[in-house]
Amino acid sequence: MLATLGCLAPVTGIAEAQVTVGQTVGAPYELVPCSSSSPEDIVQISVAAGTGYAMPSAGVLTSWSTNAGPAPGQLMGLRVYRPLGGLAFRIVGEDGPRALVAGQRNIFPVAIPVQAGDLLGLFVPGNGDAECLFGQTGFEADFYRYDQSNPSNGAVFSFSPGLFGTEERANIEASLLPPPAIASLSPASGPITNAAVTIVGFNFAAVQGVSFGGAPAKSFTVDSEGQISAIAPDSASLSQVPVAVTTVAGTATSAYPFAYEGCLVPRLKGRKLKASKKKARKSDCRIGKVKKRGDATARTGKVVKQNPKPGRILLPGAKIKVTLGV
């Protein structure tokens, strides 16, 4: 078996958050066919230059691609190999084999979870006839192993020590979406109803949901891979809750919570008007309309009635109506 190096063209994914793993053939390198009657599994262990085939982080592969040769009837599939030590690997994901359109770049969508260190590889079924490698690169560090036992997805197997190649590279590339991360919330607090929050972070592509304390956001818009504009769900309490963003690659939770703000109506009965105003301000409320009974004045009267009642949670700055009596 033989392989090649390549000038890569990144796979265009669902957002800029995508990371390219692996390489596909490009000038000046030429395709190397796999046309054996036996199936072929190829995993690129190392490369001398260019993008490596090892996953730089956990995440999800969202697509894979290969540059097909000119011959018709080609078949190729993607495989992800997890190193277990020595020559032992586990196949932890696959797609295909896929029929390739000859003479052009073939791109296939997938959703395969991966871990950091997993290796991108490929397989060609027996008599599949596909250009699986490209070379000669002239670099011994372009090292790959191959197998002809055709292990199934999920299988643990060991490559034979004698089945390897150098100076070539696997003709396969994949797009990796790393897990999301939240850097900040702006503002970090807001009203109990319709609070608008900007979530700043990383890898906000293929976003499936945004939540506050486990409750789904009323709405959200992915402005870019680094920003989401969300409307927080309404809250019945002045609580502090974590914010989470979930994508196809995982869930990120904010290090600091979002704080719901509001007017927690205090008990004002028996207080004079000046003291009631001070108490209301501390609770993020305001004194609204003031009624007086009998000879009560703003200085001598005390609160004998209030509306709303104590304990209600209202929007910040909500007004409390009071009645003063002697």
N, C-alpha and C positions, 0 to 999 in steps of 0.2 A: 504494500500500500504506500501511496505517496501523497504529498500535500503542497501548499503555496502561501505566499504572503499577500497582502492586499492593501490597496488604497481604499479606505472605506468611505462609503456614503451612508451617513446615519439614517436609520429607519425613521421616517416621520411618524411620530406617535400621537397620542391624544393631547399631549402638552409638552412644554419645554422641560418638564420634570423628568422626562424619559432619559435613561442612560443607555448608551449602546454597549453591548457585550458581543465580542467576537468580530470576525471580519469576513468579507466576501471578496471575490477576485476582482482585481483591477489592474490596469497596465502598470508595470511591464510584465506581470505574471500571467501564466497560462493555466487553463483548467486541466485537471487530472481526473480521468474518469474512473468510476467504480463500476465495473461491468462483469463482476464475478457471478458465477452461478450460485455461490453461497452468499448469504446475507452479510452485511458489513455494519459494525458499530464503530464509530470513530469519536474519540474524545481528545481534544487538544490540551495537552498538559502544560505547555509553556510556549511563549512566542518571543522572538528576538526584538521585535519592535511593533508599535501600533497597539491597538486595543486588545486587551487580554480576553480570555474566554472564561475566566473565573468571575462569579458574581461579586461585585464590590460591597454589596449589602443585601440584607433581606428585602423582599418585595414580591412583585408579581411580574412575570413576563407577559407583555401585552401583545406582542407580535414576533414573528421570526421571518427571515428572508434568506434567499439564496439566488445567485446569478446562474441561471440555467444555460447549459451549452446548446449548440444548434440541433442536436439530434432529437427526434420526436420520441414519445413514449417514456420519458424519464420519470422516476419516482424517488422521493426523498422524504424523510421525516426528521423532526426535532426530538432530541432527548436531553434530559438534564441528569447528570451523574453526580452523586454525592460521595466524595472520597471517604473511605472508612479506614485508611491506613494501608501502606504498601500498595499492592496491585488490586486491592478489594474496593469495589464501588457498589452503591445502590442506585438503581434507576428510580428517580423520584418524580419524573414527569415526562410526558411525551405528547407529540402531535403527529399524526400521519400514519403511514406514508401518504404524501400528497402527490397528485399528478402535477407535473411542472409544465408550464408553457415554455416551449423551447426558445432560446435566444434572447431572453429578457429576465429582468429581476422579478422574482415571485415573492409576494408578501402574504403571510397568513396570520389572521388574528388568533390569539390564544389567551388564556387566563390561567397561568401555571405559577403557584406559589413557590418561591425559592428561598434559600438561606445563603448568607455570605459564605463564599468558598465553594459553592456548587459550581460544576463545570458545564459549560455549554458544549453539546456534541450533536451528532447526527447519526441516522441509520438509513441504510439502503437495503430493501428486500432483495432476496436472491433474484438474479436476472432483472434487477430494477433499472440498471443503466442510468446513472446520474453522475455529473461532474462533482464529486464530493470534496475534492481538494484543489489547491492551486499551488504552483511551485515551478521550478526550483528557486528557493530564496537564497540559498547559499549559506544559511545560518543553522548550525547544529542546535541552537537553542529553540528552533521551531520543531518542537518534539510532540508527537502524538502517539497514542496507542490505538490499536484496533482489535476487533474480536469478530469471530465468524459463527458464534453459537446462537446469535439472535435471542438474547435474554428478554423476558417480558417486562413490562412496566411494573415497578415495585420489587423486582428481583435483586438479590445480592449475588454478585459474581466476581471473579477475579480474572483480569487479563493475563494471558500467557506472557511470560517474560520475553519470549522471542518475537512477539507480534508488536512491532513499533516502527515508526518512521521518523525521519528528520528532514529538515530543509523544505518542509511543506506545511500548509495550514488548512484547517477545515473551512470549507466554503459555506459558512453559515454565520448569521448575525441575528441578534435578538434585541428587542427593546425592553428594558427593565424599568418599572416604576417602583422607586423606593417607597417605604412607608411615609406617611405625612408627619409633620412636626409643627407644633404651635409655638411661636416665639412671644407673641404679645396679644393683648386684647385692648381695643381702644373704642370707647372708654372702658375702664375696668368696672364701671358701675352704671346703672341706669334705672329708669322707672319700672314699676311692676307690670306695666302694660306697654306693649309696642316699643321696647327698647331696641335701638339700632346699635349694632356692635360690628366693628371691623376686626376680623381675625387675621393676623399676620403670621406667616409661617413659611413652610416649604412643602413642595411636592403635592400641591392641591390639584391633582389631576384625577379624573374619573371619580369625583366626589359622590358618594352615595348618601351621605347624611351629615347634618350638623345638629348637635344636641346640647342642652343646658341642663345639667343635673339629671340627665337621662331622658328628659322630655324633648321631643323634636322641635327644632326652630320653626317659627311660623312660616318663614321663608328664608331662602339664602340664594345668593348669586356668586358664582366663582368668577371674580374679576380677573384673576391671573393665577399662575401656579403658586404665587406667594401671598394672595389676598382673597378673602371671602367677606362679603357683606351680608350680614344676617339680621333678622328680626327675632329677638328672643321670645320664647313662649311666655305668656302671662304667668305671674306668680301670685299665690294667695298668701305669701309670707315674705318677710324681709330677710331672705336667706342668701347665703353665699354658695354658689354652685360651680362645679367644674364644667368647662366647655370642652366638647369633643368633636373632632372631625374624622369621619370615616370615609376611606377610599377603598378601591378594590385591593389595595396593598396593605391595609391595616387601619388602626384607629390611633389617633393622637389625642392626648388629654392635656389641657392647659396646666402649667405648673402652679398658677395662681387662679383663684376663682373669680367668677363674675358676681358682683354684689347687687342684689335688687334693692332699690331705694323707694321709699314711700312715706306717707304720713301715717304713723301709727297713732290713732286718736287717743290722747291721754285723758285721764279722769280729771275734770276741772271743778267739780262741785265743791263749794266751800271756799274757793280761791277768789281773791279780788281780781279785777280786770287786768291790772299790770302784771301780776303773778301768772295769770292765765296766759297772757301773751308770751311771756318768757317760757312757760312750760310748753306751749304750742310750738314755738320756734325750735326748741330742743328736739321735738318729735317730728320735725320737717313739716309742720302744719302752720296754719295761720288762723287768727281770729277773724271771723267774718262779721255778719250782722249782729249788733248788740241791742237787745231789748231790755227795758227797765220796768220793774214793778214798783208800784207805790212810790215811796220817797227815795228809792235807791238811786244813787248817782254812780258815775264811773269811778269815783274815789271811795265811796262808802259801801257800795253794793258788792255782794258776793254772788258767784255763779250758783243758781238754783236749778238750772236746766241747760242741757247742751244737746246739739244735734250736728253730726251723728253721735251715737253713743260711744263710750270708751271701748277700745279694743279693735275698732274697725281699721282696716288697712286701705288707704286711699292713695291716689297719685301724690307725688311730692308737691308741697305747697297747697294742698287742699284746705278749704276754709271750714271752720267750725262755728256754727251759730250758737250764741249763748244768751241766756236770760239772767239778768241781775236782780237780786232782791235784797231786802234789809234783814 
